[in-house]
Amino acid sequence: MSLVELARRMIVVAVVAMATNAAADTKPEDGLVLAERLGAKDRVEVERAVGGIERAPAETPYLDEAMREAARACEDVLADPARALALYDRILREFPDGSASRVARVRAGMLRDRIGAGNAHAKEAAELAQLVTTADDTPVDEVIRRTDALAASAWPGAADAAMFLAEWLQRRGRLDEAQRRFAAVEAKWPDTPHALAARRGGASTAIAAHAWDRAEELARGLPALDEADRVLREELLQRVERGRRLDFWYRVSWILLIVCMLGLVASLVEAGLRGGWRRPSLKPPVEVVFLLPIGAVLVGTALTTHRAIAPAVLALTIGGLALAWISGITLELLRVHRRAIGARAVVNVTLCLVAVAALVYIVLTRDDLLDMMIETVRFGPDP
């Protein structure tokens, strides 16, 4: 074989290899890879990722799932429901039996009802979507003003706007106003899914506000046409009953704490007055010296590992040290006056234990940590 022929064959092989690599390079990107780019924090990057999915070739693997995620990004990030609807419609048209078609059918129906025929209310729908995505960073009065305007307008999404405002106010902790908003939705759009959702929201808001009678009234007024409705109503009623029970023990705990504190203070006053009052030493009693480093370790651990429980641990530590200090001073005065301390020590310890137990219940209930503690006891700490 001549050198010229060998060179020709090598050139042919090189050309074929280059063509093969070029074909591989032009292979469509996986739809799941395209969808990952939607998680960008920058809105411009999300916009670019949505555009890339919209322009992706039809043979792109998992394109229907990428389009579904792009549609959700249009709703949740870009505040463009009309564009989201177009993507959902493409999924139903091009991938009617795909894995994303079920979600697309539901979301497309909801958006089509909100936007109206021919995108007649695309502007209102876009403004509501923008409010949903930016409400937490917008002044409250402006959110209320803009949402009220949308709820008062004659368009299919007016009830959605009113429901969003009521739910948003509930999340913000403005429970009385949220309750009024839920009641207004139920009154303005009776016998609709929005009215049913508003009643459920009102019941949840009443539970959050500890308005147990109102919560029970709303929960019992919910329909029970099928098993799901019955389960939901029973769950609400159970939450009401449990809340009442927790509230009862919360009040009892405060009473016990106050009574025990008064008992310890009375014990201290009696120990000082009987036999002649003597100013107690400011030196911490041995009980406090023993408990102080333990409390410091507990508070430090809570602050560094689980900030959610740190306030509760700090309150318990301070309360326990204060109780131990009062009890210790009382027993010290009894020793100074050469009086028996056995019975008084038992009484003081009992009062301290009851007061600490009451304080534990108070801080756990106040900081909504009781359920977390119960779950930890039942199933162990998170790995």
C-alpha positions, 0 to 999 in steps of 0.5 A: 500500500502506497503512502498516498493511499494510506494517507487517504484512508487515514483522512477518511477515518478522521472525517468519519470520526469527526462526523460521529462526534458531531452527531453525538454533540447535536444529540438533544439534552436530557429533559431532566437536565434541562429541568434542573436549570429551573432551580436557579435563584436568578429570575433571568436564569429561570427565564432562560431555562424555560425558553430552552425547554420551550425550544427543545426538539420533540425527540428530547428524552423526558421532555414532557416532565421538563415542560411540566416543571417549566410550567410550574416555574412560570406560575411560581417564579415568573408569574406568567400563568398564560405561558404556563397554560400554553406549556400545559396544553402542549403537554396534553397535545404532544404527550397525552399519555405521558407521566406529566399529563395528569398534572397538566390536565388539572393545572390547565383546567384551573388556569383556563378557568382563571384566565378565561376564553382567549386569555381575556383575563391574562392581565388579572391572572398575571397580577395575582400570580405576581402577588402570590410570589412577592407578597412576603416581600411587599408591605402588608397594606399594599398586598391587601389593597391590590388583592382586594382590587382583584377580588372586587373585579369581574373576572373568574379568579376573583374568588381565588384572589380573596382566598389567597389574601385570607390564607396569607393573612393567616400565615402572617398571624393576623388571625382576626382579619383572616377569619373575617376574610374567610367568612366573606368568601363563604358569604360572597361565593356560596355553594362553590369549592371556594366556600368550602375551602373558606370554611375549612380555612376559617376552622383552622384559623379559629384553632390557631386563635384558640377560639374553640367554640367557633372552630367546632361550629365551623368544623361541624358545618363542613359537609361529609359527602364522601370518606375524604370529607368525613376524615377531614372533618373528624381531623378538625374536630380532633384538633379542636378537642386536643387544643381545648385539652392542652389549653386547660392544662396550660391554665392549670400549669400557670396556676400551679407555678404561681401557687408553688412560687408563692409557697416558696416565697412564703416559706422564705418569709416565715424562715426569716421572720421566725426567730428574728429576721436576718438578711440572707447571704447573697452567696449562691446556695449549694443547690444553685452552685450544683445546677448552674454549670448543668444549665449552662451546658444545656443552654449552650448545646441548645444554642449550637445544635437546635436554636428552636428549643433554645428559648425554652431551655433558657427559660427552664434554666433560669426558672429552675435556678430561681426556684433552687435559689429561693429554696436554698436561702430558706434552708440556710436561714433555718440552719442559722436559726437552728431549726429543723430543716427535714420537713421544710426541705421535703416541702420545698423540694416538692414545690420546686418539682411541681413548679418545674414540671408546670414550667416545662409544660408552659414553655413547650406549649407556648413555643409549640414544642410539645408535638416535637417532644412527643414525636422524639419520645415515640420515634427517637431523635432525627438521624 
